[in-house]
């Protein structure tokens, strides 16, 4: 009887030690996975005005009427979102922009920008119900910021300086511009690199 108890205890301890090894291996793999899926901010392409520089000033006609002023020392931040009526990711992010416009209205103005034919954009403006946004068409604006891919966002601080920019495909990437501004860095990647 004692011999059977001894064998079962040895077997039980072997199982427990095996489980400890498996748990440690899984914890290690989770750590590696966490490093690999670290938050990715907006993909900043090193073109156009750099983060920290004064944003070029523009005053443009808005599709919905009135003027859209970009840049300058306004006392409020401005999120400039470059889009196209033919860009599916841009359309996917429009509800996110509406949400951001509502949630962040205390400090942020959201504006849309593009270039091309006015009738096409006016139709898009109407169908997508974008009347809550100023929406300007300007080839010069896109050329100044060297926009080559969409959707692209530029966050201009209340002091008129560029606080973040990049290619954005998700709400997280849009919000990474706000986080980078708060952290005083050019991008989330720079923030992660500083902490590494």
C-alpha positions as CSV (number, residue, x, y, z in Angstrom):
1,X,0.0,0.0,0.0
2,X,2.8,2.4,1.0
3,X,4.6,1.5,-2.2
4,X,1.6,2.4,-4.3
5,X,1.2,5.8,-2.4
6,X,4.9,6.5,-3.0
7,X,4.6,5.8,-6.7
8,X,1.5,7.9,-7.0
9,X,3.2,10.8,-5.2
10,X,6.2,10.6,-7.4
11,X,3.9,10.6,-10.5
12,X,1.9,13.5,-9.2
13,X,5.0,15.6,-8.5
14,X,6.3,14.8,-12.0
15,X,3.0,16.0,-13.5
16,X,3.1,19.2,-11.3
17,X,6.7,19.9,-12.4
18,X,5.7,19.3,-16.0
19,X,2.9,21.8,-15.7
20,X,5.2,24.4,-14.2
21,X,7.5,24.0,-17.1
22,X,4.6,24.4,-19.6
23,X,3.3,27.5,-17.8
24,X,6.7,29.1,-17.8
25,X,7.1,28.4,-21.5
26,X,3.7,29.8,-22.3
27,X,4.4,33.0,-20.2
28,X,7.6,33.4,-22.2
29,X,5.7,33.0,-25.5
30,X,3.1,35.5,-24.4
31,X,5.9,38.0,-23.6
32,X,7.4,37.5,-27.1
33,X,4.0,37.9,-28.7
34,X,3.3,41.1,-26.7
35,X,6.5,42.6,-28.0
36,X,5.7,41.6,-31.6
37,X,2.2,43.2,-31.4
38,X,3.2,46.4,-29.6
39,X,0.9,49.2,-30.5
40,X,1.6,50.6,-34.0
41,X,0.9,54.2,-34.5
42,X,0.3,56.0,-37.7
43,X,2.9,55.1,-40.3
44,X,4.9,58.2,-40.7
45,X,6.6,58.7,-44.0
46,X,9.5,61.1,-43.9
47,X,8.1,63.5,-46.5
48,X,6.6,67.0,-46.3
49,X,6.8,69.2,-43.3
50,X,8.3,67.5,-40.3
51,X,6.7,67.0,-36.9
52,X,7.6,70.0,-34.8
53,X,7.7,72.4,-37.8
54,X,5.1,75.2,-38.2
55,X,2.2,73.9,-40.3
56,X,1.9,75.7,-43.7
57,X,-1.1,78.0,-43.6
58,X,-4.0,77.7,-46.0
59,X,-7.4,79.3,-46.3
60,X,-9.6,77.2,-48.6
61,X,-13.2,77.1,-49.7
62,X,-15.2,74.4,-48.0
63,X,-17.5,72.2,-50.1
64,X,-20.3,72.9,-47.6
65,X,-19.7,76.6,-47.7
66,X,-17.5,78.9,-45.7
67,X,-13.8,78.8,-45.4
68,X,-11.4,76.2,-44.0
69,X,-8.3,77.7,-42.3
70,X,-5.4,75.3,-41.9
71,X,-2.5,76.0,-39.6
72,X,-1.8,79.1,-37.7
73,X,-1.9,79.8,-34.0
74,X,-5.6,79.1,-33.3
75,X,-5.6,77.9,-29.7
76,X,-7.2,74.7,-30.8
77,X,-5.7,71.6,-32.4
78,X,-6.7,70.5,-35.8
79,X,-6.9,67.0,-37.3
80,X,-6.5,67.2,-41.1
81,X,-7.7,64.0,-42.7
82,X,-6.9,63.4,-46.3
83,X,-9.3,61.1,-48.1
84,X,-10.8,60.2,-51.5
85,X,-14.3,59.1,-52.5
86,X,-12.8,56.0,-54.1
87,X,-10.8,54.9,-51.0
88,X,-12.6,52.1,-49.0
89,X,-10.5,52.5,-45.9
90,X,-11.3,56.3,-45.9
91,X,-15.0,55.4,-45.9
92,X,-14.5,52.9,-43.1
93,X,-12.9,55.6,-41.0
94,X,-15.6,58.2,-41.5
95,X,-17.7,56.9,-38.5
96,X,-14.5,57.0,-36.4
97,X,-13.9,60.6,-37.4
98,X,-17.5,61.5,-36.5
99,X,-17.0,59.9,-33.1
100,X,-13.6,61.6,-32.6
101,X,-15.2,64.9,-33.6
102,X,-17.8,64.5,-30.8
103,X,-15.6,63.1,-28.1
104,X,-12.7,65.4,-28.6
105,X,-14.6,68.6,-29.4
106,X,-13.2,70.3,-26.3
107,X,-9.8,70.7,-27.9
108,X,-9.9,69.4,-31.5
109,X,-11.3,70.5,-34.8
110,X,-11.5,67.8,-37.6
111,X,-11.3,68.8,-41.2
112,X,-11.3,66.8,-44.4
113,X,-9.2,67.4,-47.4
114,X,-8.7,66.0,-50.9
115,X,-8.2,67.1,-54.5
116,X,-10.0,66.3,-57.7
117,X,-13.3,67.2,-59.3
118,X,-15.7,69.2,-57.3
119,X,-18.9,67.4,-58.5
120,X,-17.5,64.0,-57.5
121,X,-16.5,65.2,-54.0
122,X,-19.8,67.2,-53.6
123,X,-21.7,64.0,-54.3
124,X,-19.6,62.0,-51.9
125,X,-20.0,64.8,-49.3
126,X,-23.7,64.6,-49.6
127,X,-24.0,60.8,-49.7
128,X,-21.7,60.2,-46.8
129,X,-23.4,63.0,-44.7
130,X,-20.2,64.9,-44.1
131,X,-21.9,68.3,-43.4
132,X,-20.5,68.4,-39.9
133,X,-16.9,68.6,-41.3
134,X,-15.2,71.4,-43.3
135,X,-14.1,69.7,-46.5
136,X,-11.7,71.4,-48.9
137,X,-10.2,70.5,-52.2
138,X,-6.7,71.6,-52.9
139,X,-3.9,70.1,-54.9
140,X,-1.5,72.6,-53.3
141,X,-2.4,71.3,-49.8
142,X,-1.7,67.7,-50.8
143,X,1.5,68.6,-52.6
144,X,2.7,70.6,-49.6
145,X,2.2,67.6,-47.3
146,X,3.4,65.2,-50.0
147,X,0.4,63.0,-49.7
148,X,1.0,59.8,-51.7
149,X,-1.2,57.3,-50.0
150,X,-4.6,57.5,-48.3
151,X,-6.0,57.8,-45.8
152,X,-3.4,60.2,-44.3
153,X,-3.8,62.4,-41.2
154,X,-2.0,65.4,-39.9
155,X,-2.4,66.6,-36.3
156,X,-1.7,70.3,-36.0
157,X,-1.3,71.6,-32.4
158,X,-2.9,74.7,-30.9
159,X,0.4,76.5,-31.5
160,X,0.2,75.9,-35.2
161,X,3.0,73.3,-35.2
162,X,2.6,69.8,-36.6
163,X,2.3,67.3,-33.7
164,X,1.8,64.1,-35.6
165,X,1.2,62.7,-39.0
166,X,1.0,59.5,-40.9
167,X,-0.9,56.9,-42.9
168,X,-3.8,55.7,-40.8
169,X,-5.9,52.6,-41.3
170,X,-7.7,52.3,-38.0
171,X,-9.0,54.2,-35.0
172,X,-6.0,53.1,-33.0
173,X,-3.6,54.7,-35.5
174,X,-5.7,57.9,-35.5
175,X,-5.6,58.1,-31.7
176,X,-1.9,57.3,-31.8
177,X,-1.4,60.9,-33.1
178,X,-3.1,62.2,-30.0
179,X,-1.0,60.0,-27.8
180,X,2.2,61.1,-29.5
181,X,1.2,64.7,-29.0
182,X,0.6,64.2,-25.3
183,X,3.9,62.3,-24.9
184,X,5.7,65.0,-26.8
185,X,7.1,62.6,-29.4
186,X,6.8,62.5,-33.2
187,X,5.2,59.0,-33.2
188,X,4.4,56.1,-31.0
189,X,7.2,54.1,-32.6
190,X,9.6,56.8,-31.3
191,X,8.1,56.6,-27.9
192,X,8.5,52.8,-27.8
193,X,12.1,53.1,-29.1
194,X,12.9,55.6,-26.3
195,X,11.6,53.2,-23.6
196,X,13.4,50.2,-25.1
